[in-house]
Amino acid sequence: MNKCFFIVCIFGLFAVSCATMSSTGDSELVITREGSYSQSLQLNINGKLHVEIKQGETRIIKIPNGHNVINGIRSDQKFGGSLSFDSHYERIEMTVQANTRENISFEIRNRVALSQPQNLNPLRNSAISASFNTLNPLIPNDSKIAILNITPVNADTLFIQEELNLLFVNSQNYTVVDRQTLDTIRDEQRFQMSGEVNDETAVSIGHFIGADVVIVGSISENATQRRLHLRVINVKTAQILAMSSEDI
């Protein structure tokens, strides 16, 4: 499939990707509409891209690597549905099902790996372990920890979260809230964590999930350097317990 498709967004015209990946570091979503509901659906992707899809139609949409959320809304607004998923240099083939008296459902049918750009700087695992070694002694033992997010949300930061989860779990000093639980709670409660989470929001989310400590962070970069910044927040007092900053 080598033909590009174009879709209209509320803010203008979006060029949707071809089947061959460009070097921008994106993934593709190939979504097909099924079901008995005959009117059009609106698909909102990450709260930014708004796509209209008709019954029997297939759309090919460029999406960022990292965590994505797709929401479906019927034209009569009586039923809806959503799905959270991660993408990492791949083509994700998905079906959206819309029937007359049911909520909208999404199903991922297939994933196909795509070639990665060659100009990406690899992560240094030493930066992740060094960050853990800085934070670990400053967090009370037996704390319940939730690593909320690291921005910008992309393949690198998702990898960092998973590695940090692994280090904290294997230390056997803490109870760690797993990623799937966080995703479920975020979707059910409509917590917006695609951008940077400020301390007040982090504390609020921590209270909701019963965590003692939450960890948030970011990656900063300039022409020659990238750094991973993490901060640990006590949910009960909103005090910053520890911070780390490492070259990656």
C-alpha positions in Angstrom: 0.0 0.0 0.0 1.9 3.0 -1.2 -0.8 5.7 -1.6 -1.1 8.5 1.0 -4.4 9.4 2.4 -5.5 12.8 3.7 -8.0 13.5 6.5 -9.5 16.8 7.6 -9.0 17.9 11.2 -10.8 20.6 13.1 -7.6 22.7 12.9 -6.9 22.0 9.3 -5.6 19.3 7.0 -3.5 16.5 8.4 -1.3 14.4 6.1 -1.6 10.8 7.1 1.3 8.5 6.7 2.0 6.1 3.9 2.8 2.4 4.7 6.5 3.1 4.5 7.9 4.8 7.6 9.6 8.2 7.3 12.5 9.1 9.5 10.4 11.2 12.0 10.2 8.4 14.6 6.5 7.8 14.3 4.2 4.7 14.2 1.2 4.1 12.0 -2.4 3.2 13.0 -4.4 1.4 10.4 -8.0 1.5 11.7 -11.0 -0.2 10.0 -14.6 0.7 10.9 -17.1 -2.2 11.4 -20.6 -2.7 13.0 -24.2 -2.0 12.3 -24.3 1.7 13.3 -24.6 3.5 10.0 -23.7 7.1 11.0 -20.2 8.5 11.1 -17.9 8.2 14.1 -15.4 10.7 15.4 -12.1 9.3 16.6 -10.1 11.6 18.9 -6.4 10.5 19.2 -4.5 11.9 22.2 -7.0 14.7 22.5 -5.5 16.4 19.5 -6.2 14.6 16.2 -9.9 14.4 15.3 -10.8 11.9 12.5 -14.2 11.1 11.0 -14.6 7.5 9.9 -17.5 6.0 8.0 -18.9 2.5 8.1 -16.7 0.1 6.2 -13.9 2.7 5.8 -10.2 2.3 6.7 -7.9 5.1 7.8 -4.1 5.2 8.0 -3.0 7.6 10.6 0.5 8.7 11.8 0.7 8.5 15.6 3.7 9.3 17.9 5.7 6.5 19.5 4.9 6.1 23.2 1.5 6.0 25.0 -1.6 6.8 22.9 -5.3 7.1 23.8 -8.0 6.8 21.2 -11.6 7.8 21.9 -14.6 7.0 19.7 -17.8 9.2 19.8 -21.0 8.4 17.9 -22.7 11.3 16.0 -25.7 11.0 18.4 -23.3 11.0 21.4 -25.3 8.2 23.0 -22.5 5.7 23.1 -18.7 5.9 23.2 -15.6 4.0 24.0 -11.8 4.3 24.3 -8.6 2.3 24.3 -5.1 3.0 25.6 -2.1 1.4 23.9 1.6 1.9 23.4 3.4 2.2 20.0 7.1 1.7 19.2 8.1 2.0 15.5 5.3 -0.3 14.3 2.1 -0.4 12.2 -0.8 -1.2 14.5 -3.9 -2.7 12.7 -7.0 -2.0 14.7 -10.8 -2.4 14.3 -13.4 -0.1 15.7 -16.8 -1.7 16.3 -19.9 0.5 16.5 -23.3 -1.2 16.8 -26.7 0.4 17.2 -27.2 -0.2 21.0 -23.7 -0.8 22.3 -20.7 1.1 23.4 -17.9 1.5 20.8 -15.1 -1.0 21.1 -11.6 -1.2 19.8 -9.5 -4.3 19.0 -5.9 -4.5 18.0 -5.7 -7.2 15.4 -2.0 -7.1 14.4 1.3 -5.3 14.9 4.1 -5.1 12.3 7.5 -3.7 13.2 8.8 -0.8 11.2 12.4 0.3 10.7 13.7 2.8 13.2 15.4 6.0 12.2 19.2 5.6 12.3 19.9 9.0 13.9 18.4 8.5 17.3 20.8 8.7 20.3 20.6 5.4 22.3 19.7 5.6 26.0 22.4 5.0 28.5 21.2 2.4 30.9 23.8 3.7 33.4 21.8 6.9 33.7 18.7 4.9 34.8 20.6 2.8 37.4 22.4 6.0 38.6 19.1 7.7 39.1 17.8 4.7 41.0 20.9 4.7 43.2 20.4 8.4 44.0 16.7 8.1 44.9 16.6 4.6 46.5 18.2 5.5 49.9 16.0 8.6 50.3 12.6 6.7 50.0 11.3 5.1 53.1 11.3 1.3 53.0 7.9 -0.4 52.5 6.5 2.6 50.7 3.9 2.1 48.0 5.5 3.7 44.9 3.8 4.9 41.6 6.0 6.1 38.7 3.4 8.3 37.1 5.1 9.6 33.9 8.3 11.0 32.4 7.9 13.6 29.6 7.9 13.9 26.7 5.9 10.6 26.5 7.7 8.6 23.8 9.5 5.2 23.3 12.6 6.4 25.4 10.6 7.6 28.4 8.4 4.5 28.4 11.5 2.4 28.4 12.9 4.4 31.3 9.7 3.9 33.3 9.8 0.2 32.7 13.4 -0.1 33.8 12.8 2.0 36.9 9.8 -0.2 37.8 12.1 -3.2 37.4 14.8 -1.7 39.7 12.3 -0.7 42.4 10.5 -4.0 42.3 13.7 -6.1 42.4 15.0 -4.1 45.4 12.2 -5.7 47.4 12.0 -2.6 49.6 8.7 -1.3 48.1 5.3 -2.1 46.7 5.2 -0.8 43.1 2.0 0.1 41.3 2.2 -1.6 38.0 1.9 0.2 34.6 -1.4 -1.6 33.6 -3.1 -0.5 36.8 -2.0 3.1 36.3 -3.3 3.0 32.7 -6.6 1.6 33.8 -7.1 4.2 36.6 -6.0 7.0 34.3 -8.6 6.1 31.6 -11.4 5.5 34.1 -10.8 8.7 36.0 -9.7 10.7 32.9 -6.5 11.8 34.4 -4.4 13.6 31.8 -0.8 12.4 32.0 0.3 12.8 28.4 2.1 16.1 29.3 4.1 17.2 32.3 2.4 16.4 35.6 2.8 19.2 38.2 3.4 18.3 41.9 -0.2 19.1 42.9 -1.7 16.8 40.2 0.9 14.1 41.1 -0.1 14.2 44.8 -3.8 14.1 43.8 -3.3 11.0 41.7 -1.1 9.5 44.4 -3.9 9.9 47.0 -6.4 8.3 44.6 -4.4 5.2 44.0 -3.3 4.9 47.6 0.4 5.5 47.0 2.8 6.8 49.6 5.3 8.1 47.1 5.0 9.2 43.4 7.8 9.7 41.0 7.6 12.0 38.0 10.3 13.2 35.6 11.3 14.7 32.3 14.1 14.6 29.7 15.7 17.9 28.8 18.0 18.4 25.9 20.1 20.9 23.9 22.3 20.5 20.9 24.9 18.4 22.7 23.3 16.9 25.8 20.3 15.1 27.1 19.5 14.7 30.8 17.0 12.6 32.8 15.4 14.5 35.7 13.4 12.7 38.3 11.7 13.8 41.5 10.1 11.8 44.3 7.1 13.3 46.1 5.6 12.3 49.5 1.9 12.0 48.8 0.8 12.8 52.4 2.9 15.9 52.8 3.5 17.0 49.2 7.2 17.3 50.1 9.9 16.5 47.5 11.9 13.7 49.1 14.6 13.3 46.5 15.7 14.5 43.1 18.2 13.2 40.5 19.6 14.4 37.2 21.8 12.3 35.0 23.2 12.5 31.4 21.7 10.0 29.0 
